[in-house]
Amino acid sequence: MSTNSRNPSEIFLRIHSFISSFIHIIIFILCKSTPTQILLCPFFCVFFTLLSPSHALSSRGVTMVTCIPAGSGKLHFGVTDCKGRSCIRTACISDVPIKRNTHKYLSWSQGASKVLQIHRCKASVSPVCKNRKLFKVISSYKNEGSTKYFDFAVIGSGIAGLRYALEVAKYGSVAVITKAESHECNTNYAQGGVSAVLSPSDSVESHMKDTIVAGAYLCDEETVRVVCTEGPDRVRELIAIGASFDHGEDGNLHLVREGGHSHRRIVHAADMTGKEIERALLKSVVNNPNIFVFEHHFAIDLLTCQDGSDITCVGIDTLNTETLEVVRFLSNVTLLASGGAGHIYPKTTNPLVATGDGIAMAHRAQAVISNMEFVQFHPTALADEGLPIKPSKPRENAFLISEAVRGDGGILYNLGMERFMPLYDEREELAPRDVVARSIDDQLKKRNEKYVLLDISHKPKAEILSHFPNIASMCLQHGLDITRHPIPVVPAAHYICGGVRAGLEGETNVKGLYVAGEVACTGLHGANRLASNSLLEALVFARRAVQPSIDLMKSSSLDMTASNFWPHPVVPFSLGSDVIGKIRSVTRELRKELQSIMWNYVGIVRSTMRLETAERKIGKLEAKWEEYLFQHGWKPTMVVPETCEMRNLFCCAKLVVSSALSRHESRGLHYTVDFPHLEESKRLPTIISPSSHVNNTWSSMQLHKQPMYQ
């Protein structure tokens, strides 16, 4: 993030912060004391506070205990008191449901097909120096490798993370942690738009019905009503922030229709809606002096502690991928808005950053995961094989041909120029995505072809170029004029409908951890996401998570010495560049193997035998990878970007396979030939507990804490 884009008030804040940090360091040297001791000294405390650009947090202390590991039938955790003594306590598993922060969270999970059931044995837990105050040292973000303290930490710089950051920044300091550049996220690649009831002829009830039908009746009705009701206001807020959407000749917003929708309700900016939204949000974020963006910071693992039966998230470990230094963020509240996991498959519309990091981290931190079997394959990604001029090298991610093309009259043909959608569904090309994707998949297998054709050339040329300039430009670069010829398309992995289970305010079972966007499973999408509902969901839940986050921030404080409670991850320079190079090379090859297994065995059409084969193959592949790493001197606390991503890909792939094996019916995006019909008795969400059988490898255990045994 360039400093040139900052406003004068932020420049002043930075200078002020630098001066205060400099004086802090001088005092530290003179006193030969720890920063905490200096702050506790009345004179220096007052002096430093006057110079600091921030205020002291609440005086309420937090009981800090060591991390909760996952990875075995019994959960073990250590309890550390103020004098540094530690003891072992063992948590027991029984059939008592886990306690939740709010009753709303469980409102749509009653009678789930897999239920998280954890009961912890009573243990004497000593609080760690309660009632300490933490002074926010905002200037510390300038010191590479240091621990940074913020009121709010946001993981992800897409629509959910940025919208949330702009709201909570009114009440405290915010760190936005993003894996690559700020704009590199799924939001930036969203073409279609945001669905919302913005026309007098439309209604919330109609939007709800379309959402529930598309979701194969697995959606939570309360969640659907909340999102469809609040959606219009969230769109208007985007416009107020500066997002520019297309308008019709009458001056009103130009609304389009997409598959599964009964009305025109998609607000858009040509076919680059996500890019326009990201632009507007980033501009506001850059100009906000309370928001600090940390680009190229790879989130490794959440930092959690336990107080009795409650799990609390107090921050995140990251790896600066440019300097290869570990940076630890401690915060009162953490929002996980890290996107999806498209790259568990070889063909995906997602950018390279979408490797399931947030879902995997949350799973390792004991968060509940739900509905991971529902992987949405977008029916129409550009098929490079059918282009007159092939790309010079394979794409990092598939180029999306927007749902709006079919919504605007596009027709699907096989290579024999036979229109096939009427054979599969009466809604034809406007059927929901799961139906269209399976229909295309069936055509390709029956005819032994690599792609089908999507034709919009019968529409007026000016209209095509006006509505789809980005798609037209991309195709033209490869010798294809979409105003005259059909577009070669093929399904590609696009969206994870499951994720970290969230309540109506984005809350999770981990205190202090909120989720929004694709990483979350709110109950809105059910078994299949309705087109253009993803950006809407991200906006609504990012906004709904704001007030509880503020309340929690005001009632909490962090211990200044909390950074020492967890071992720090390390970059394995000690192994040598040759060994690290070999590990990276092997990891890249095994990543391709994993993606191939997922595509061949856990794709659009599944079977029990193929899913079980995938489970075995993934298990062997992961064991092979871990064995190679540890034979070459790798330690569990070591981190490089490639291994961190691979770890998360393995974790998410296993979650998808495990969930798919547990659903003995075909519903929405999960279609299996062994159970080809809907079963009303199985119309339940899938719940994966942290203690399930998928937690038996390095990929499913918290990086900063390995299991401790008595």
Residue pairs with C-beta under 8 A, 6 or more apart in sequence:
1 182
1 286
1 293
1 295
3 11
3 14
5 286
5 287
6 14
6 286
6 287
6 289
7 287
7 289
9 289
10 289
13 53
13 138
13 289
14 139
14 142
16 51
16 53
17 52
17 53
17 138
17 139
17 142
18 139
18 142
19 51
20 48
20 51
20 52
20 53
20 139
21 137
21 139
21 140
21 142
21 143
23 47
23 48
23 51
24 35
24 38
24 48
24 137
27 38
27 44
27 48
28 34
28 35
28 38
31 37
31 38
31 41
31 44
34 561
35 560
36 560
36 561
38 44
38 45
38 48
39 45
39 48
39 135
39 560
48 135
49 55
49 56
49 135
52 135
52 136
52 137
52 138
53 138
53 139
54 135
54 136
54 137
54 138
54 173
55 136
56 133
56 134
56 135
56 136
57 133
57 134
57 135
57 136
57 151
57 332
57 556
57 557
57 558
58 133
58 554
58 555
58 556
58 557
59 131
59 133
59 557
60 131
60 555
60 556
60 557
61 127
61 129
61 130
61 131
61 132
61 557
61 559
62 130
62 312
62 314
62 556
62 557
62 558
62 559
63 125
63 127
63 128
63 130
63 305
63 307
64 80
64 127
64 128
64 129
64 305
64 314
64 559
64 562
64 565
65 77
65 78
65 79
65 80
65 125
65 128
65 305
65 306
65 307
65 565
66 77
66 78
66 79
66 80
66 86
66 305
66 306
66 565
66 566
66 705
67 77
67 303
67 304
67 305
67 306
67 565
67 566
67 702
67 704
67 705
68 75
68 77
68 304
68 305
68 306
68 311
68 365
68 366
68 702
68 705
69 75
69 76
69 77
69 701
69 702
69 705
69 706
69 707
69 708
70 363
70 364
70 366
70 690
70 691
70 695
70 700
70 701
70 702
71 695
71 696
71 697
71 700
71 701
71 706
71 707
72 695
72 696
72 707
73 93
73 691
74 90
74 91
74 92
74 93
75 90
75 91
75 93
75 118
75 120
75 691
76 88
76 89
76 90
76 91
76 707
76 708
76 709
76 710
77 89
77 91
77 306
77 708
78 86
78 87
78 88
78 89
78 708
79 86
79 87
79 89
79 123
79 124
79 125
79 126
80 86
80 126
80 128
80 565
81 126
81 127
81 128
82 126
82 127
82 128
82 129
88 708
88 710
89 121
89 123
89 125
90 121
90 710
91 118
91 120
91 121
92 119
92 120
92 121
93 117
93 118
93 119
93 691
94 117
94 118
94 119
95 117
95 119
96 117
96 118
96 119
97 106
97 115
97 116
97 117
98 116
98 117
98 118
98 309
98 368
98 509
99 309
99 310
100 106
100 503
100 509
101 503
101 507
101 509
101 511
102 503
102 505
102 507
104 503
104 504
104 505
105 501
105 502
105 503
105 504
105 507
105 508
105 509
107 220
107 222
107 503
108 220
108 222
108 223
108 523
108 685
109 115
109 370
109 501
109 685
109 687
111 684
112 370
112 684
112 685
112 686
112 687
113 662
113 663
113 682
113 684
113 685
113 686
113 687
114 662
114 686
114 687
114 688
114 689
114 692
115 687
115 689
116 368
116 509
116 687
116 688
116 689
116 690
116 691
117 689
118 689
118 690
118 691
119 309
120 308
120 309
123 308
125 306
125 307
125 308
127 307
128 559
128 565
129 559
132 557
132 559
132 560
133 557
134 149
134 557
134 558
134 559
134 560
135 149
135 560
136 149
136 150
136 151
136 172
136 173
137 148
137 149
138 149
138 150
138 173
138 292
140 146
140 147
140 148
140 149
141 148
141 175
141 292
141 294
144 320
144 323
144 325
144 327
145 320
145 323
145 325
145 326
145 327
146 327
146 328
147 327
147 328
147 329
147 330
147 563
148 175
148 327
148 328
148 329
148 330
149 329
149 330
149 331
149 558
149 560
150 172
150 173
150 174
150 175
150 292
150 329
150 330
150 331
151 168
151 171
151 172
151 173
151 174
151 331
151 332
151 333
151 553
152 165
152 168
152 169
152 172
152 173
152 174
152 175
152 331
152 332
152 333
152 334
152 335
152 549
152 553
153 174
153 175
153 177
153 315
153 316
153 329
153 331
153 333
153 334
153 335
154 161
154 162
154 164
154 165
154 174
154 175
154 176
154 177
154 334
154 335
154 337
155 161
155 177
155 299
155 316
155 334
155 335
155 336
155 337
155 338
155 358
156 176
156 177
156 178
156 185
156 335
156 336
156 337
156 338
156 339
156 358
156 517
156 519
157 176
157 178
157 182
157 183
157 184
157 185
157 282
157 293
158 185
158 186
158 187
158 188
158 278
158 337
158 339
158 517
158 538
159 187
159 274
159 277
159 278
159 281
159 517
159 535
159 538
159 539
159 542
160 335
160 337
160 516
160 517
160 538
160 539
160 541
160 542
161 176
161 178
161 335
161 337
161 516
161 517
161 542
162 176
162 278
162 281
162 282
162 284
162 285
163 281
163 538
163 539
163 542
163 543
164 335
164 337
164 516
164 542
164 543
164 545
164 546
164 549
165 174
165 176
165 285
165 288
165 291
166 241
166 281
166 284
166 285
166 288
166 291
167 542
167 543
167 546
168 174
168 333
168 546
168 549
168 550
168 553
169 288
169 290
169 291
170 290
171 550
171 553
171 554
172 290
172 332
172 553
173 290
173 292
174 290
174 291
174 292
175 292
175 294
175 329
175 331
176 182
176 285
176 291
176 292
176 293
176 294
177 294
177 297
177 299
177 316
177 318
177 329
178 184
178 185
178 293
178 294
178 295
178 296
178 297
179 296
179 297
179 298
179 299
179 321
179 338
179 353
179 357
180 295
180 296
180 352
180 353
181 295
181 296
182 282
182 285
182 293
182 295
183 275
183 278
183 279
183 282
184 351
184 352
184 353
185 278
185 339
185 351
185 353
186 274
186 339
186 340
186 350
186 351
186 354
186 518
187 274
187 277
187 278
187 535
187 538
188 274
188 275
188 278
188 351
189 274
189 275
189 349
189 350
189 351
189 397
189 400
190 273
190 274
190 277
190 534
190 535
191 271
191 272
191 273
191 274
191 400
191 402
191 403
191 404
191 470
191 471
192 256
192 258
192 266
192 268
192 271
192 273
192 402
192 403
192 404
192 531
192 532
193 245
193 256
193 266
193 267
193 268
193 269
193 273
193 404
193 532
193 535
194 231
194 235
194 238
194 266
194 267
194 268
194 273
194 277
194 532
194 535
194 536
194 539
195 207
195 231
195 258
195 261
195 265
195 266
195 267
195 530
195 531
195 532
195 533
195 536
196 207
196 231
196 232
196 234
196 235
196 265
196 267
196 536
197 203
197 204
197 206
197 207
197 228
197 231
197 232
197 265
198 232
198 235
198 253
198 255
198 265
198 267
199 255
199 263
199 264
199 265
201 263
202 263
202 264
202 265
204 225
204 228
204 229
206 262
206 263
207 228
207 231
207 263
207 265
208 221
208 224
208 225
208 228
209 262
210 260
210 261
210 262
210 530
211 219
211 224
211 227
211 228
211 524
211 525
211 526
211 530
211 533
212 219
212 221
212 224
212 526
213 260
213 432
214 260
214 432
214 433
214 526
214 528
214 529
214 530
215 524
215 525
215 526
215 527
215 528
215 529
215 530
215 668
216 434
216 526
216 527
216 528
216 667
216 668
216 678
217 526
217 527
217 683
218 371
218 526
218 527
218 667
218 668
218 683
218 684
218 685
219 523
219 524
219 525
219 526
220 522
220 523
220 524
220 526
222 504
222 523
223 504
223 522
223 523
223 524
224 523
224 524
226 504
226 540
226 544
227 522
227 524
227 533
227 536
227 537
227 540
227 541
230 540
230 543
230 544
231 536
231 539
231 540
234 536
234 539
234 540
234 543
235 267
235 536
235 539
237 539
237 543
238 277
238 280
238 539
239 245
241 280
241 281
241 284
242 280
242 283
242 284
243 269
243 276
243 277
243 279
243 280
243 281
244 269
244 276
244 280
245 253
245 254
245 267
245 268
245 269
245 273
245 276
246 253
246 254
246 267
246 268
246 269
246 270
247 253
247 254
248 254
253 267
254 267
254 268
255 264
255 265
255 266
255 267
256 264
256 266
256 268
256 404
256 407
256 408
256 467
257 263
257 264
257 265
257 266
257 407
257 408
257 430
258 266
258 403
258 404
258 406
258 407
258 430
258 531
258 532
259 403
259 406
259 407
259 427
259 429
259 430
259 431
259 432
259 433
259 436
259 531
260 430
260 431
260 432
260 433
260 530
260 531
261 407
261 430
261 530
261 531
261 532
266 404
266 407
266 531
266 532
267 273
268 404
269 275
269 276
269 277
270 466
270 467
270 468
270 469
270 470
271 402
271 404
271 467
271 468
271 469
271 470
271 471
272 469
272 470
273 535
274 535
277 535
285 291
285 293
286 293
294 318
294 327
296 320
296 321
296 322
297 318
297 319
297 320
297 321
297 327
298 318
298 319
298 320
298 321
298 357
298 641
298 644
299 316
299 317
299 318
299 338
299 357
299 358
299 361
300 316
300 317
300 318
300 319
300 326
300 361
300 569
300 639
300 644
300 703
300 704
301 316
301 317
301 361
301 364
301 365
301 569
301 702
301 703
301 704
302 313
302 315
302 316
302 334
302 336
302 361
302 362
302 364
302 365
302 510
302 513
302 702
303 313
303 314
303 315
303 316
303 317
303 328
303 330
303 565
303 566
303 704
304 311
304 312
304 313
304 314
304 365
304 366
304 510
304 702
305 311
305 312
305 314
305 565
306 312
310 511
311 365
311 366
311 509
311 510
311 511
312 510
312 511
312 512
313 334
313 365
313 510
313 511
313 512
313 513
314 330
314 331
314 332
314 334
314 512
314 558
314 562
315 328
315 329
315 330
315 331
315 334
315 562
316 328
316 329
316 331
316 334
317 326
317 327
317 328
317 329
317 566
317 568
317 569
317 703
317 704
318 326
318 327
318 328
318 329
319 325
319 326
319 327
319 569
319 571
319 639
319 640
319 641
319 644
320 326
320 327
321 641
324 571
324 640
325 571
326 568
326 569
326 570
326 571
326 639
328 563
328 568
330 558
330 562
330 563
331 558
332 512
332 552
332 553
332 556
332 557
332 558
333 512
333 514
333 549
333 552
333 553
333 556
334 512
334 513
334 514
335 506
335 514
335 515
335 516
335 542
335 545
335 549
336 358
336 361
336 362
336 500
336 513
336 514
336 515
336 516
336 519
336 520
337 358
337 515
337 516
337 517
337 519
337 538
337 542
338 357
338 358
338 361
338 517
338 519
339 350
339 353
339 354
339 358
339 517
339 518
339 519
340 350
340 354
340 356
340 359
340 495
340 496
340 499
340 518
340 519
341 354
341 355
341 356
341 359
341 496
341 648
341 649
341 652
342 348
342 349
342 350
342 354
342 397
342 493
342 494
342 495
342 496
343 350
343 352
343 354
343 355
343 356
343 595
343 649
344 355
344 356
344 493
344 594
344 595
344 598
344 649
344 652
344 653
344 656
345 375
345 492
345 493
345 595
345 598
345 599
345 603
346 592
346 595
346 596
346 598
346 599
347 381
347 398
347 490
347 491
347 492
347 493
347 599
348 354
348 397
348 398
348 492
348 493
348 494
349 378
349 381
349 397
349 398
349 399
349 400
349 492
349 493
349 494
350 397
350 493
350 494
351 396
351 397
352 396
352 397
355 645
355 648
355 649
355 652
356 496
356 648
356 649
356 651
356 652
357 644
357 645
357 648
358 499
358 500
358 515
358 519
359 369
359 372
359 496
359 499
359 500
359 519
359 648
359 651
359 652
359 655
360 647
360 648
360 651
360 652
360 699
360 700
361 648
362 369
362 500
362 508
362 510
362 513
362 515
362 519
363 369
363 500
363 651
363 655
363 688
363 690
363 700
364 651
364 700
364 701
364 702
364 703
365 510
365 513
365 702
366 509
366 510
366 690
367 500
367 501
367 508
367 509
367 510
367 513
367 690
368 500
368 501
368 508
368 509
368 687
368 688
368 689
368 690
369 498
369 499
369 500
369 501
369 521
369 655
369 687
369 688
370 498
370 499
370 500
370 501
370 521
370 685
370 686
370 687
370 688
371 497
371 498
371 499
371 521
371 526
371 527
371 659
371 685
371 686
372 496
372 498
372 499
372 652
372 655
372 656
372 658
372 659
372 660
372 686
372 688
373 498
373 656
373 659
373 660
373 662
373 663
373 669
373 670
373 686
374 496
374 497
374 498
374 525
374 526
374 527
374 528
374 668
374 669
374 670
375 493
375 495
375 496
375 497
375 602
375 656
375 669
376 433
376 434
376 437
376 493
376 494
376 495
376 496
376 497
376 528
376 529
376 669
377 433
377 437
377 491
377 492
377 493
377 494
377 603
377 604
377 669
378 400
378 403
378 433
378 437
378 491
378 492
378 493
378 494
378 495
379 433
379 436
379 437
379 439
379 440
379 489
379 491
380 400
380 401
380 402
380 403
380 405
380 406
380 436
380 454
380 487
380 489
380 490
380 491
381 398
381 399
381 400
381 401
381 489
381 490
381 491
381 492
381 494
382 398
382 399
382 400
382 401
382 474
382 475
382 487
382 488
382 489
383 450
383 451
383 488
383 489
383 490
384 390
384 391
384 394
384 395
384 478
385 450
385 451
385 488
386 450
386 451
386 453
386 488
387 475
387 478
387 479
387 480
387 488
388 478
388 479
388 480
389 477
389 478
389 479
390 478
391 478
398 492
399 474
400 492
400 494
401 454
401 471
401 487
401 489
402 468
402 471
403 433
403 531
403 532
404 467
404 468
405 454
405 456
405 468
405 471
405 487
406 412
406 429
406 430
406 436
406 454
407 430
407 531
408 456
408 459
408 467
409 456
409 458
409 459
410 429
410 454
410 455
410 456
411 419
411 421
411 429
411 454
411 455
411 456
411 458
412 419
412 420
412 421
412 429
412 436
412 439
412 440
412 452
412 453
412 454
412 455
412 489
413 419
413 420
413 452
413 453
413 454
413 455
413 486
414 420
414 443
414 447
414 449
414 452
414 453
415 447
415 449
415 451
415 452
415 453
416 447
417 453
420 439
420 443
420 452
421 428
421 429
421 431
421 436
421 439
422 428
423 439
424 431
424 435
424 438
424 439
424 442
425 431
425 435
425 436
425 439
427 435
429 436
431 439
432 528
432 530
432 531
433 494
433 528
433 529
433 531
434 527
434 528
434 668
434 669
434 671
437 491
437 604
438 604
438 605
438 671
440 452
440 489
440 490
440 491
441 491
441 603
441 604
441 605
443 449
443 452
444 450
444 451
444 452
444 490
450 490
451 488
451 489
451 490
452 488
452 489
452 490
453 486
453 487
453 488
453 489
454 486
454 487
454 489
455 486
455 487
456 464
456 468
456 482
456 486
456 487
457 464
457 482
457 483
457 484
457 485
457 486
461 483
464 472
464 482
464 483
465 472
465 483
468 482
471 482
471 487
472 481
472 482
472 483
475 481
475 482
475 487
476 482
480 487
491 604
495 518
495 529
495 534
496 518
497 521
497 525
497 526
497 527
497 528
497 529
497 668
497 669
498 521
498 655
498 659
498 686
499 515
499 518
499 519
499 520
499 521
500 508
500 515
500 519
500 520
500 521
501 508
501 509
501 520
501 521
501 687
502 508
502 514
502 515
502 516
502 520
502 521
502 522
502 541
504 522
504 544
505 514
505 541
505 544
505 545
505 547
505 548
506 514
506 515
506 516
506 520
506 522
506 541
506 542
506 544
506 545
506 548
507 514
507 545
507 548
508 514
508 515
511 552
512 552
512 556
514 545
514 548
514 549
515 541
516 538
516 541
516 542
516 545
517 534
517 537
517 538
517 541
517 542
518 534
518 538
520 537
520 541
521 685
522 537
522 541
523 685
524 533
524 537
525 533
525 537
526 668
527 667
527 668
527 669
527 670
528 668
528 669
566 704
566 705
567 637
567 704
567 705
568 637
568 704
569 637
569 638
569 639
569 703
569 704
570 635
570 637
570 638
570 639
571 638
571 639
571 640
572 579
572 580
572 633
572 634
572 635
572 638
572 639
572 640
574 633
575 583
575 632
575 633
575 634
575 638
579 632
579 633
580 640
582 632
583 628
583 629
583 632
583 634
583 640
583 642
583 643
584 640
584 642
584 643
586 625
586 628
587 625
587 642
587 643
587 646
588 642
590 621
590 624
590 625
590 646
591 645
591 646
591 649
593 621
594 618
594 621
594 646
594 649
594 650
594 653
597 614
597 617
597 618
597 621
597 653
598 614
598 653
598 656
600 610
601 610
601 611
601 613
601 614
601 617
602 610
602 611
602 614
602 653
602 656
602 657
602 660
604 671
605 671
605 672
605 673
606 660
606 670
606 671
606 672
606 673
607 672
607 673
607 674
608 661
608 672
608 674
609 674
611 657
611 660
611 661
611 672
612 661
614 657
615 654
615 657
615 658
615 661
618 650
618 653
618 654
618 657
621 650
622 650
622 697
622 699
623 697
625 646
625 650
626 697
626 698
629 643
634 643
636 698
636 701
636 703
636 706
637 703
637 704
639 703
646 699
647 698
647 699
648 699
650 697
650 699
651 694
651 699
651 700
654 694
654 699
654 700
655 688
655 694
658 688
658 692
658 693
658 694
659 686
659 688
660 670
660 672
662 686
663 670
663 672
663 675
663 682
663 686
664 674
664 675
664 679
664 682
665 672
665 675
665 677
665 678
665 679
665 682
666 672
666 675
666 676
666 677
666 678
667 678
667 682
667 683
688 694
694 700
695 701
701 707
